[in-house]
Amino acid sequence: QVRLTESGGGLMQAGGSLRLSCEVSGFISSTSAVAWFRQAPGKEREFVAAITWRGANKAYGDSQKGRFTISIDNAVNAVYLQMNSLKPEDTAVYYCAARDRFITTQPADFPSWGQGTQVTVSS
């Protein structure tokens, strides 16, 4: 069973930066993928970014390209989301999720989820 723990959320002014961390524990294979999703109040869960466990492949949602960067540190089993040029519309609860196959952008494809971390961006 994979366990994921997010951290790093908080309150930030527009234009600022935050780095989210996702600590991964339990069994995870070299073919696994870890993704970040976010969910704002009243909205569906949205794909943000994903990375394969060895870091060879990455994917980003359209609204995050050029502003967000996903990375992985296999030495400490952590996945990071560097968020720059934050906008008020980035306000949401950010979740990391894992699956044992290739990257997809659909929340239903990920069986393992963290508890989420709140990101609030003020204008």
C-alpha positions in Angstrom: 0.0 0.0 0.0 1.3 3.4 -1.0 1.0 6.3 1.5 1.3 9.9 0.4 1.7 13.0 2.6 1.6 16.5 1.2 3.1 19.6 2.8 4.1 23.1 1.8 0.8 24.8 1.2 -0.1 28.2 2.6 -1.2 31.7 1.9 0.7 33.6 -0.8 0.2 36.8 -2.7 -0.3 36.7 -6.5 3.0 36.6 -8.3 4.7 34.7 -5.5 6.0 31.1 -5.4 5.4 28.0 -3.3 6.9 24.5 -3.3 4.7 21.6 -2.4 6.2 18.3 -1.3 4.7 14.8 -1.4 6.4 12.2 0.7 5.8 8.7 -0.7 6.1 5.6 1.5 5.1 2.0 1.1 5.5 -0.1 -2.0 6.1 1.8 -5.2 7.6 0.4 -8.3 9.9 1.9 -10.9 7.0 2.0 -13.4 4.8 4.0 -11.0 3.6 7.6 -11.7 2.9 10.3 -9.1 0.7 13.2 -10.0 -0.6 16.4 -8.5 -4.2 17.3 -8.7 -6.1 20.3 -7.3 -9.7 21.0 -6.4 -11.2 24.4 -5.8 -14.5 24.8 -4.0 -17.4 23.8 -6.2 -15.2 22.5 -9.0 -14.0 19.2 -10.2 -10.6 17.8 -9.3 -8.2 19.0 -11.9 -4.9 17.5 -13.2 -1.9 19.7 -12.5 1.2 17.6 -13.3 2.6 14.1 -13.2 6.0 12.4 -13.2 7.1 8.8 -13.6 9.0 7.4 -10.7 12.4 7.6 -12.3 11.7 11.0 -13.6 11.9 10.2 -17.3 8.5 11.4 -18.2 6.5 14.5 -17.1 3.1 16.0 -18.0 1.4 19.2 -17.2 -2.1 20.6 -17.3 -2.6 23.4 -19.8 -3.0 26.2 -17.2 0.2 25.2 -15.4 2.6 24.9 -18.3 5.5 27.3 -17.9 4.6 28.2 -14.3 4.7 24.9 -12.5 7.5 22.3 -12.4 7.3 18.8 -11.1 10.4 17.0 -9.9 11.3 13.9 -7.9 14.0 12.9 -5.5 14.3 9.1 -5.4 16.8 9.3 -2.5 14.1 10.5 -0.2 11.0 9.3 -2.0 9.6 12.7 -2.5 7.9 14.5 -5.3 7.8 18.2 -5.5 5.7 20.8 -7.2 7.4 24.2 -7.7 4.7 26.8 -8.4 5.8 30.2 -9.7 3.8 33.3 -10.8 0.9 32.2 -8.7 -2.5 33.5 -9.5 -5.7 33.8 -7.4 -7.2 31.1 -9.6 -4.5 28.7 -8.4 -6.3 28.7 -5.0 -7.3 25.1 -4.2 -6.6 22.0 -2.2 -3.6 20.3 -3.8 -3.4 16.5 -3.7 -0.7 14.1 -4.7 -1.7 10.7 -6.0 0.0 7.5 -7.2 -0.6 4.7 -9.6 1.5 1.8 -10.6 1.4 2.5 -14.4 2.0 5.2 -16.9 0.9 8.8 -16.5 -2.7 9.6 -17.0 -4.6 12.8 -16.2 -7.8 11.2 -14.8 -8.3 11.2 -11.0 -10.2 7.9 -11.2 -7.0 6.2 -12.5 -5.1 6.8 -9.3 -5.9 4.5 -6.4 -3.7 6.1 -3.8 -4.2 9.7 -2.5 -2.8 12.0 0.1 -4.9 14.1 2.4 -4.3 17.4 0.5 -2.7 20.7 1.4 -4.4 24.1 1.0 -3.0 26.7 -1.3 -4.5 30.2 -1.1 -3.4 33.0 -3.4 -4.6 36.5 -2.7 -4.9 39.2 -5.3 
